[in-house]
Amino acid sequence: MNKRSRFITILVVLAVCFAFLWPSISWYARTSKDAQTLALGSLEKIKDYSTAKASEDVLALKALANTNAAAELDASYEYLVKAARKAYKADGKKLEEPVTVAAVLSAFSSESELLAVIESNYRNDILKAKKRYTNSVKLGLDLSGGMNIIVHADLDAALASQSDSTSVVSDPVQFKKDAMAQAIETLTGRIDKFGLTSPVVRQQGEDRIYIEIPGAADSESVNTLVMGKGILNFRLVDDAATQSFNMYYAQHAASTFTANGKLLDPSIIPDDCEVMGLYTKDDYGLDERIGYLVVKKEIALDGQHIKSAQVTANNLNNQPQVTFELDGDGAVIFGDFTAAHVNESLAIVSDDKIKSYARINEAIRTGQVAISGFSVDEAQNLQKVLQTAWLSVPLEVESQQVIGASLGDQAIQQGIRALVVGLTAVLVFMLLYYLGAGVNAIVAQVLNMYIMFSVLSAFNLTLTLSSIAGMILTVGMSVDANVIIFERIKEELRSGKSRAAAIASGFDNAFWAIMDSNITTFIAAIFMSQLGTGSIQGFAVSLAIGVVSSVFTALVVSRLMFDFGTEVMHKQHVSISWRVK
């Protein structure tokens, strides 16, 4: 590889690494603490916050328009002015200057449309910060503090509880897999709804669930979430009240709910009803509210009567449908209820969210219920909702460890101090022992750390104490490559070769010695990363990354610096030793 190729390669690598590292820089250095707190909340909390702030802004703008319609909007509402210009343009009009609050408000046909634009602005800002966090280097539990929990799922007890349902227990192995998957999904949903910071919920072994919650979390509240059961039931939809409420909400979107989601004016719906959000799954598998329904407070059927649920194909049109089976008591209750409410709508409610609703076409007395009108994905999502009622897996907290945030801060400071001291000591030694060539080693080491952090950021890896230990070890090990190269150059200089010839021979003769030692280390690190867990895995991953980056900086970056001194600065001697000139 010639000098130009090496130079271009280095520039490309540095540019790509900067792109990888930019989300981490943006998150830790350019995102305020308040924005970080919002971004680390659950999507539901983000939506509630955005809606509340948007409601405040709408009310403030309306109040300003009532007192001074000719008032100009400040720069913080530039996004709203752009939306108003677009609306005017769609109507073949032009928003005149100066832009007044009355002119902007008149661009929106309803208050709900104005609310949606403002809410979207708040939401996008927070989600951008959340994306920066997602693409940045994370701090592990040992650095940020928090809690880890190991939960035992009693799959045998879940299987025994279903012994009366032959359609389920015919395949016990598959039943246990489904029960475990559903338990993990249910826990993930509960913890995310609680608003905890980027929780990790994954299966450990055959019947255990590992939960890791960075940041501050109340252990009692978390235990309640883990041990609690989801509430699933069926409610009758009040179609007339729903239509009336939606008309009211369209005109009073900013003043319908409190920040906690309660109605400001309960009289807009009947006393025996309540408003619930209608949710669907978005592209990421998260609940997304798409509207509101007014349902009766009285529960028509409790979810505990559901014995099984599955997705099947409709015999008439081959379209997907969800079928579920009720127990004896449930069949009687459901039969009487559907007979009394033919041509009305029935909502399926889970954890105070309406996951689906359907029209009752006829009385259903067999206990076999089929709900159609869904896509395949929608049908599968509804099946999972119904499964929370019948895949009842007893959960027990086996172990729980809480790490205080102060310990995490202390660990961060100690780790950074150890890394800086170790790097500084190595670089000072290289500078004193190898003189001018030591500068090459210093630059190579600095770029080595830069590349390592960039790769961690690129793969969204978690930075732990063990990862920092791997970096510190890499600092020491990566100097070996420079030492081998420098010693070979010194040997060539002692034999009487010129600067250019000694450097070329030194790098060529040291190449395979460097590759052999680093390849064996890399292989060991890869095996540890695949077979190890926890701290061993974090140590191995950072070591593997460091091995690759150190080889690159030693063989490419350092070589380019030597060649630059030879061919551009026209140096005749190599400053590499006190005894070799």
N, C-alpha and C positions, 0 to 999 in steps of 0.2 A: 504494500500500500504506500503510495507516494505522499508527499507532504500535503498537497492540495486535497487529496482524498481524505487524509486523516483530519485536516482542518474542517472540511465540510461535514464529516461524520460527527466530530465533536460539537460543532454548532447545532446540527440537527438533534443530537442527543440532549444537549442543554435546553434547546427550545421545547422539545417534547416533554422533558422533565419539568420545565417551568409550567407548561400547560397542565401536567398532572398535579403539580404542587399548588397551583393557583386556588383551587377550592379550599384547601387547608389554610392558605394565607388569608383568603377572604373571610373564612369562618372565624378564625382565632384572632385576626388582627383588624379586620374591617367590619365585623358585625358586632353591634352593641350588645351588652348583657341582656337588656330587655328584649331585643329581637331574638337572641338565642333562647331565652326562656320561652317565648311564644313558639318558636320553631320546634322546640323539643317536646312540646305538648302533643297530645293525640290530635288526629284530624278533626274529631268531633269538637274538641276544645278550640281548635283554630277556627272552625266554622262559627261556633258560638261567639267567639271574640270578634270576628269579622262582622257578623250580623249586628252585634251590639254597637260596635263603633260606627258602622254604616247608619244605623238608626239614629245615633246621636248627631251625625253629620247632616242627615236629611232634616231632622227637626231644627237644627241650627240654621240651615239654608232657608227653610220655610219661614223661620222667625225673622231672618235678615230680610227676606223678600217682603214680608209684611210691614217692616219698619222703614226700609229703604230699598225699594225695588231697583233703583239706579246704581246701587253699590257695585263696585267692581270686585271680582273674585281674586284672591291672592294666588301666588304661584303654586301653593300646595294643591290647588284644584285644577292644575293644568290638564290632568288626565280626563277630568270631567268636561273641560272645555273642548278637548279633542273629540270626545264622544258626542257632544252637542253639535259640533261642526259637521260630523258625519251624519247625524240625524237630519240636520238642516239640508245638507247636500242631497240626501235621499229624497227629500220633499221638493227639490228644485229651488231651494232658497239659500241664502247666505247669512251667516252669523256676523252681524255688523260689529265694528269696533267703536268704542271700547266695549268689551264683553261685560255685560251686567248679570247680576244674579237672576233677575227676572227672565232675561233672554235665555239663559242656560236652562232654567227650570221648565220653560215652555217647550224645550226641545224634546222632553220626555212625555209620553202619552199618559203615564200613570205614575203614582208614587212607587209602586213595586218595581217598575222599570228603572227609575232613578236609584232605588235602593240596591238593585242588582248590580248596577255599574259601580257604585261606591264599594259595595261588598267585594266585588271582584278585584278591585284595586288593592284593598287590604289583604285579601286572601292571596293574591299573586305575590305580593311583597313577602309575606310570611313563608309561602311555599318555595320561593326562590332561596330564602335563607335555609329552609329545611333541605333543599337540594344541595346547597353548599355543604351542609353538615353530612349528608349522605355520601358525598364524594370526597370527604376529607378524612384525614387520619383520626381515628377514634381513640379516646382514652379508655383503657380497660378498667375493670372493676377495682384492681389494686391501686390504680392511680386516681380515679375519679371518686372512689367510694361508692357505697351502695349496698346491695344485698344479693345473695344467691340462695336459691331454694332448690332442694331436690324433693320431688313429689312422687310417691308410689301410687300407681294406678292398679287397683285390684281387679284385674281382668277376669279372673276366675269367678269372683262374686258377680261381676256384670253378666258373665255367661250363665251362671246359675239362675239369675233373676229372669232370664229369657227362656227358661226351660219349657214354658208352655207355648212358645211360638216356634213351631217346627220349621217355618220358612226362614228363620234366622239361624237357629242352632244346627241346621243341616251341615254347615261348614264352620266349625268352631274356630279354625285357624284364621279364616277370612274375617269372621266376626270380631276376633280380638284385634286384628289389624285395623278394621273400621272403627272399633271402639277407641283404640289408642289415637288414631288420627283425629277423631272427633273431639276427644278430650283435649288434645293439643290446640285444635282450632278454637274450642270454646274458651280455654284459658287465655289464648292470645287475644281474643276479642274482648274479654273482660278486663284484662290488664291494659289494653290500649284505650278502652273506654274510660278507665280510671285516670288516664292522662299521664302515665309514667313515662320516663325518658327512655326511648329506644330500647324496649325490653328484648331480651333474647329468650325464646321459648323453643326448646328442641327436645326430641326424644333421646333418651340415654339408655342404651340396652333395650331389653324387650318390654319392660313395664314401668319405666321410670321417666320422669319429665324433669329436665333441667331448666330452671328459670334464673336469668341474670338481669338484675335491674340496676343500672348505673345511676348515681345521684341519690338524693335524699328520698327515702320512701318509708312510710309508717308500716312497721311489721304487722301490727294488728289488722290494719286495713287490707294489706296484701293477703294475709291469711284468710280473711273473710272472703276475698275474691276467689282464692284458690279452692276453699272448701264449700263455697256457696253453689247453688244450682240455678241454672237459668230458668226463667219463668216463661212458659209458652202456653198460650190460651187462644181461644177463638172468641171474637166479639162481633156483634151485629153492627153494620154500618148504617148510620142515619143519612140516607142519600140527600134528603131535603136540607138537613142542617149542614151537610158538607158543601152543597152548592151555595147556600147562603153565606157560609163562612168564607169560602174562597172568593166570593164577590167582595166581601168586606175587606179581606186581606189584601186584595189587589189595590184597593184605594188607601189602605192604612197600614202598609207593610212595616213602616218604621215604628208604629205605635201600637202594634197588636200584642207583642210579647215583651216580657221583662228580659233582663240579661240572663236569667235562669230558665227561660223558656216557658214561664207561666203567663196565662192570659191577663192582660191589664184590665180587661172588661169581661168578666165571666158571663155576663148576661147575653152575649152575642150567640151563645149556643144553649141548648136546653139543659136543665139542671141535672138530668140523668145521663148526660153525655160528657165526653172529654175529647180534646183534640190530640191526635198523635201524628207523628211524621210517617210518611210512606217512603220506604227505603228500597234501594236496589243495589246490587253489587257493581262497582265500576270496573274499569279495565285492570285495576290492581287488586281486585278482590276485597275492597273496602266498602263499608256501607256509605251510600250517597243518598241524601234526602232529595226526593223528586217532587214532593208535594205534601199535602195534609189531608187527613180524613177525620171526620167526626164519628166516633164510635160510642156505643153504649158502655156505661161503666160496668154493668152486670156481665159477668163472664158466661158465655153460652156453653163452652166445653173446655175443661182443663186438659193441658197437654199430657198429663200422666196417663190418660186413657189410650194413648197411641201405642200400638204394639210394634209396628214396623212401618217403614216408608221406602219407596223405591221409584225410580224413573222408568216408565214403560212407554210403548208406542200406542197411540190411539188406533183401534181396529178399523175405523172408518176412513180416516185420512192419513194415517201413519205419522201423525204429528206427536211430539213428545208430550207426555202428561205425567203428573205426579200422583201416585196412588199410595194410600196409607190404610192400615187396618186398625180398627178400634177393638178394645176389649168388650165384654158383654155389657157392662154398665154404660160404657161410652156409646155403644151402638144404640141403646135405648134412648139415652139423653139426646144424641145427635139426630136420631130419627124423629122424635117429637119436635125438636127445635126446627129442623128443616121443613117439616110438614106445616108448621105455623108461619114460616117466613119464605114461602116460595116467591121467586122473582125479586128477592132482596139480596143485598150483598153481605158476605161474611169475610171478616178480616182475620188473618193469622198474625198474632202479636207475639213477639219474642223480645224479652228485656225492654219492654215499653217502646218497641219499634214495630211498625206494621211492615212485615216482610212480603206480604202478598194479600190479595183479596180477590174473591170470585163471586159470580152470580149463582144463587141457589135456583137451579132449574126445576128440581123436583124433590120430593121427600126421599131421604136416604136412610133406610132402616136395616140394611144388611151389615153395616159396620165396615163395608168396603167402599172407600171414598176415592174418587178420581177427580183431579183438578187439571184442567187443560187450558190452552191459550198461551203457552210459554214457548220461548226458544229453548234449545238444548241447555245452554248455560243457565238460563233462568230456572229451568226445571231442576237442574242439579243443585243450584243454590237453595231452592226451596226444600229440596230433599234434605240438605244438610241442616236447615232450620228445624225441620220436623224431627230429625235424628236426635237433636239435643234433648228431646223429651223421652226417647225410648232407649238410646244408648247411654244409660245411666251408669257411669263408671265411678265407684267409690274412690275418692282421692284422700291420701294421707301425707302430711308433711313429714318427711323423714329427717331432714336436716335443714338448718337455716343459719346463715352466717351474715352478720351485719358489719360492714367496714365503714367507719366514720370518714367524713369528708376531710377532716383535719389530717388523718393518717394518709389519705390520698395526696393532699397537698405536700405533706412532708416527703412522701415517696417520690413525687415529681421532682422536688428540689434536690433530693439526694441523688436521684438518677441523673438529672441534668448536670449536677456538680461532678459526679463521677465521670460522666462522659466528657465534659470539658477538661477536667484535670487530666484524665487519661490521654485525650487527644493532644493537649498542650505539652505534656511531658514527652510524648513520643516525637512530636514535631521539634521541640527544643533539642532533643538528643540528635535527631537527624540533621538539624542545622549545624550543631556544634561538631558533629563527627564527620559529616560529609560536605560541610561548607556550602559552596554555591549550589551543588547538586541537591543539597537538602531542601532548597527552595522548590525544586521540582517535586520532591516528595510531599512538601507541605501543600502545594497546589493540588496535587493528586489526592491527598487525604481530604481536603476540603470539598473537592468535587465528588469524592467518594461518598461522603455523608450527605451531600446534596442529592445525589442520585438515589441513595437508599431511602431517604424520606419521600422523594418523589414517587418511587415505586410503591411504598407503603400507601401513599395517598391514592395512586392510580388503581390499586386493587381493593381500596376501602378496608385495609387491614387495621387491626386494633393494636395500639401501642400499649404494652404492658411493661412491668418491671423486667420480666424475662426477655422481652424484645430489646429493651435498653441494654441488658447484659450481653445479648448477642451482638449489638452494635459496638459495645466497648471491646469485646473480643475481636471483632472484625477490624477495629482500628489497629490493634496490635498485630494481628495476622497479616493484614494487607501491607504492612511495612516490609514484610518478608520479601515480597516481590521486588520492591525498590532496592532492598539490601542485596539481593541476588544479582540484580542488574548492575548496581553500582560496583560491587566487588568484581564482577566480570570485566567491567570497563577498566577498573584499576589494573587488573592483570594484563589487559591488552596494552594499556599505557606503559606498564613496566617493560613490556617486550619491545617498546620503541615505536609503536604505531602512532599515526597522527590522530588528532581529535576525531575527525569524521570516521576514520577506519575503526578506531577503538570503540566508538559509540555504536556503530553498525554491528560490529562483531559481538560486543557485549550484549546487545538486545537479542541477536540471533542465537547466541549460545545459551542465553538464560531462558529462552522461550519455553522449551519443553520442561525444564526443571520447574518453572512457575506453573505451567499447565498441569503437570502431574500432581503436584501437591494440592493445588486448588480444586482439581477435578475430584480427587479422593475426599476432600473436605465437603465439596458440594454434594457428592453421593451420600455421605453420612448425614448431611443436613436434610436432604430430601427424604431419606428413610425415617428420620426422627419426626419430620413434619407430618408424614403419613401415618406412622404407627403411634406416635406420641399424642398426648392430649394436654390441654391446659397450658401451663407454663412451659413445658417441654416443647410443645408445638410452636409457641410464640418465639422461643429462643431459636429454634431450628429455622423458622421462616426468615427471621432477620439475618441469621448467619448465612443462609443461602443467597439472599439478595446481596449481602455485603461481599461475598466471594466473587460473584459475577461483576459487580461494579468495581471492585478493587483491581481485578484483572484488566478491565477496560482502562481504568485511569493509569495503571502502571505501564501497560504496553502501548497505549495509544497517546494519552495525554502527555505523559512524561517524555516519550520519544519525540513528540512534536516540539516540546520545549527545548530539548537538546538540539534538534535540527534547526530550530529557529535561531538559536545562538550561533550555530556553525555557519549557516548560509545567509542569514539576514544581518546578523550583528558581526559576522566575520571574525569570530573568536578563534584563536589558535590553540588555546590551552583549556583544559577542563578543571574547574575548581571542585575537586571531589575528595581530596584527602590532604592532611597536613604533610604527608611524606611523599606524595606523588604530585609532580608538577607537569 
